[in-house]
């Protein structure tokens, strides 16, 4: 699998289709969906032959075809007289001309098949209950070290918010600051406080306010105390990629 990691905001038809295409090409993909389950609102959707050709390349066309209906033709009907005007033939004619049929599909069926295809390629690719608040691209990355393994599950619940907060902290630094030891230590202290918020929000808020008035030595002492007391014990800089 490629070292390039791609995050997709939204687990709808477009997001899942993109995830399958990228996973097929060796990219590491995560789909972040704010809902607690994959679900599609709406009724039917019409898929043209070219669209079905794309779904065939994603590996779901045959399964979808078994859940779909073939359309024979399209026509316009005048509402008050019932008079019709044919637009074009579909059915066998479309299949002969384009190589794939024109189908009408139940939207939830399409979403379910796309989700299953993503999970076959990468079982943990879809993150539910993960709302994307914003996007910031940076060259820096951090890893959190936890003292208590049980705390990992709580961190996972807050991970989208923690990750967003860390990205904001990193974006406020210059490249020169991140290359210096002192700059990394200051960033690590701020990240430590941000990651500790879910466990002690009141303490974290008080600490954030105190940091503005404290000098460097007091700040380091306060940061060390928080690290010792909370389940998040340290921040390890590895490759500068947000993980």
C-alpha positions in Angstrom: 0.0 0.0 0.0 1.2 3.5 -0.8 2.6 5.6 2.0 0.4 8.5 0.8 -2.6 8.8 3.1 -5.9 10.3 1.9 -8.7 11.5 4.1 -12.2 11.7 2.6 -14.8 13.9 4.3 -18.2 12.3 3.9 -19.3 8.7 3.4 -21.9 9.2 0.7 -22.0 7.8 -2.8 -19.2 10.1 -4.1 -16.9 9.7 -1.0 -17.2 5.9 -1.0 -16.7 5.6 -4.8 -13.6 7.7 -4.5 -12.3 5.6 -1.6 -12.6 2.4 -3.6 -10.8 3.8 -6.6 -8.0 5.1 -4.5 -7.7 1.9 -2.5 -7.5 -0.1 -5.7 -4.6 2.0 -6.7 -2.7 1.4 -3.5 -3.4 4.5 -1.5 -4.1 4.4 2.2 -7.6 5.9 2.7 -9.8 6.9 5.6 -13.4 8.0 5.1 -14.8 10.2 7.9 -18.6 10.2 8.1 -20.3 12.3 10.8 -23.4 10.0 11.0 -23.4 7.0 13.3 -24.2 4.7 10.4 -24.0 4.7 6.6 -27.4 5.5 5.3 -28.8 7.2 2.2 -31.8 9.5 2.1 -33.9 9.3 -1.1 -35.5 6.9 -3.4 -34.4 5.9 -6.9 -31.4 7.0 -8.9 -30.8 6.6 -12.6 -27.4 5.4 -13.7 -26.3 5.8 -17.3 -24.2 3.2 -19.2 -21.1 5.3 -18.6 -21.9 5.4 -14.9 -22.3 1.6 -14.8 -19.0 1.2 -16.6 -17.4 3.1 -13.8 -19.2 1.0 -11.2 -17.9 -2.1 -13.0 -14.3 -0.9 -12.6 -15.1 -0.4 -8.8 -16.2 -4.1 -8.7 -19.8 -3.6 -7.7 -21.7 -3.6 -11.0 -22.8 -7.2 -11.1 -24.2 -7.1 -7.5 -25.9 -3.8 -8.2 -27.4 -5.1 -11.4 -29.2 -7.9 -9.5 -30.9 -5.2 -7.4 -31.8 -2.9 -10.2 -34.4 -2.5 -12.9 -33.6 -2.0 -16.6 -35.2 1.0 -18.2 -36.6 0.5 -21.7 -37.1 4.1 -22.8 -37.5 7.7 -21.8 -40.3 10.0 -22.8 -41.9 13.3 -21.8 -45.6 13.4 -20.9 -47.7 16.5 -20.8 -49.4 16.7 -17.5 -52.9 17.7 -18.5 -53.4 15.7 -21.7 -51.2 12.7 -21.3 -49.6 13.4 -24.7 -46.1 11.8 -24.9 -42.9 12.6 -26.8 -40.2 9.9 -26.9 -36.7 10.9 -26.1 -34.6 7.9 -26.8 -34.6 4.1 -26.4 -32.8 2.4 -23.7 -32.9 -1.3 -22.7 -31.1 -3.6 -25.2 -30.4 -0.8 -27.6 -28.3 1.1 -25.0 -26.5 -2.2 -24.0 -25.6 -2.9 -27.7 -24.5 0.7 -28.3 -22.6 1.4 -25.1 -21.7 -2.0 -23.7 -23.5 -1.4 -20.4 -27.2 -0.9 -19.5 -29.1 2.0 -18.3 -30.4 1.1 -14.8 -32.7 2.5 -12.1 -31.4 1.8 -8.6 -32.6 2.2 -5.0 -30.1 4.6 -3.5 -29.6 2.8 -0.2 -28.7 -0.4 -2.1 -26.0 1.5 -4.0 -24.6 3.0 -0.8 -24.6 -0.4 0.9 -22.7 -2.1 -1.9 -20.1 0.8 -2.1 -19.6 0.6 1.7 -19.1 -3.2 1.6 -16.6 -2.8 -1.2 -14.5 -0.2 0.8 -14.5 -2.5 3.8 -13.3 -5.5 1.7 -10.3 -3.5 0.6 -9.6 -2.0 4.0 -11.9 -3.1 6.9 -11.2 -0.1 9.1 -11.3 2.6 6.4 -14.7 4.0 7.4 -14.8 6.1 10.6 -18.4 6.7 11.7 -19.3 9.5 14.0 -16.4 11.5 12.8 -17.4 15.0 11.7 -15.0 17.0 9.6 -14.8 20.6 11.0 -12.1 21.9 8.6 -9.0 21.0 6.6 -5.5 22.3 7.1 -2.5 20.7 5.3 0.8 20.7 7.1 4.1 18.9 7.0 4.2 18.1 10.7 2.9 15.0 12.6 2.7 13.8 16.2 2.0 10.6 18.1 0.4 10.5 21.5 1.8 8.3 24.3 -0.8 7.1 26.8 -0.1 5.9 30.3 -3.3 4.0 30.6 -4.3 1.6 27.8 -8.0 1.9 28.8 -7.8 5.6 28.0 -7.2 4.8 24.4 -10.9 4.2 23.8 -11.8 7.5 25.2 -9.2 9.2 23.1 -10.6 7.5 20.0 -14.0 9.1 20.7 -12.4 12.6 20.8 -9.8 11.9 18.1 -11.4 14.0 15.4 -11.6 17.0 17.7 -8.1 16.4 19.1 -6.7 16.0 15.6 -8.4 19.3 14.5 -7.0 21.1 17.5 -3.5 19.8 16.9 -3.6 20.9 13.2 -4.6 24.4 14.4 -1.7 24.5 16.8 0.7 23.4 14.1 -0.6 25.9 11.6 0.2 28.7 14.0 3.9 27.8 13.9 6.4 28.8 11.3 8.7 26.2 9.6 11.7 27.8 11.4 10.0 27.3 14.8 9.3 23.6 14.1 12.9 23.0 13.1 14.2 24.3 16.5 14.3 22.2 19.6 12.7 24.9 21.7 9.9 25.3 19.2 9.2 21.6 19.2 9.1 21.5 23.0 6.7 24.4 23.1 4.5 22.7 20.5 4.6 19.4 22.3 3.5 21.1 25.6 0.5 22.7 23.8 -0.4 19.5 22.1 -0.2 17.7 25.5 -2.7 20.2 26.9 -5.0 19.8 23.9 -5.0 16.0 24.1 -5.7 16.2 27.8 -8.9 18.2 27.5 -11.3 15.2 27.2 -10.0 14.0 30.6 -9.8 17.2 32.6 -11.6 20.0 30.7 -11.6 22.4 33.6 -8.0 21.9 34.4 -7.1 22.2 30.7 -8.9 25.5 30.5 -7.2 26.9 33.6 -3.9 25.7 32.3 -4.4 27.4 29.0 -5.2 30.7 30.7 -2.2 30.3 33.1 0.1 29.8 30.1 -0.5 33.3 28.9 0.8 34.9 32.1 3.5 32.4 33.1 7.1 32.7 32.1 9.0 29.9 30.2 10.2 28.1 33.3 6.8 28.1 35.0 5.2 27.0 31.8 7.5 24.0 31.5 6.7 23.0 35.1 3.0 23.3 34.6 3.2 21.2 31.4 5.2 18.5 33.2 2.7 18.3 36.0 -0.2 17.9 33.6 1.8 15.1 31.8 2.4 13.3 35.0 -1.2 13.5 36.3 -3.1 12.7 33.1 -3.3 9.6 31.0 -1.6 11.4 28.1 2.1 11.2 29.1 4.0 12.6 26.2 4.1 13.7 22.6 6.5 12.0 20.3 7.6 13.6 17.0 8.2 11.0 14.3 7.9 11.8 10.6 6.2 15.1 10.1 2.9 13.7 8.9 -0.3 14.1 10.9 -1.4 10.7 12.0 
